[in-house]
Every structure is written in structure tokens, then in C-alpha cells.
């Protein structure tokens, strides 16, 4: 393959990849995800409280 053709194909592929890599706007997490993380946070707070751990 001629070097100029290879370079032209390389530039074309680079342009395609750059067009695909455009950042999309961030979307808000759905209710299920927010609820799950809230439950994790509450659980961690309860576990960190003094006197909540029981020794058997």
C-alpha cells in the first residue's frame, strides 16, 4: 500500500473515532440507584455508632 494512502486512511479513521468520542451529557441516576446508595449510607452510619455492635 502506498504510504500516502495509508496516512489518508489513518486520518479518516481518527476523525471517525474522534466523532464517536464526543462526551455525552451526564444523566441523573434513577430512583432505584439513589435509594440503594441511601440505604448503604444509612447502614454505614448505623454500623459506626458506638454501642450498636453486639458481642456474642
C-alpha positions in Angstrom: 0.0 0.0 0.0 1.3 3.4 -0.9 2.3 5.5 2.3 0.1 8.4 1.3 -3.0 6.2 1.1 -2.2 4.6 4.4 -1.9 8.1 6.0 -5.1 9.2 4.5 -6.9 6.1 5.8 -5.4 6.7 9.2 -6.7 10.3 9.3 -10.1 9.2 8.2 -10.3 6.6 11.0 -9.0 9.1 13.5 -11.8 11.5 12.5 -14.4 8.8 12.9 -13.1 7.8 16.4 -13.0 11.5 17.5 -16.6 12.0 16.4 -17.7 8.9 18.4 -15.8 10.1 21.5 -17.8 13.3 22.0 -18.8 13.4 25.7 -22.5 12.9 26.3 -24.3 15.0 29.0 -24.4 13.3 32.4 -27.7 11.8 33.2 -29.2 11.7 36.7 -29.1 8.4 38.5 -32.5 6.7 38.6 -34.6 6.4 41.7 -33.5 2.8 42.3 -29.8 3.7 42.3 -30.3 6.7 44.6 -32.4 4.6 47.0 -29.7 1.9 47.1 -26.9 4.3 47.9 -29.0 6.0 50.6 -29.6 2.6 52.2 -25.9 1.8 52.1 -25.2 5.2 53.7 -27.7 4.6 56.5 -26.3 1.2 57.1 -22.8 2.5 57.4 -23.9 5.2 59.8 -25.7 2.7 62.0 -22.6 0.4 62.0 -20.4 3.3 63.0 -22.4 4.3 66.0 -20.9 3.4 69.4 -22.8 0.7 71.2 -24.6 -0.8 68.2 -22.3 -3.7 67.8 -23.3 -6.7 69.9 -20.7 -9.2 71.2 -21.8 -12.8 71.4 
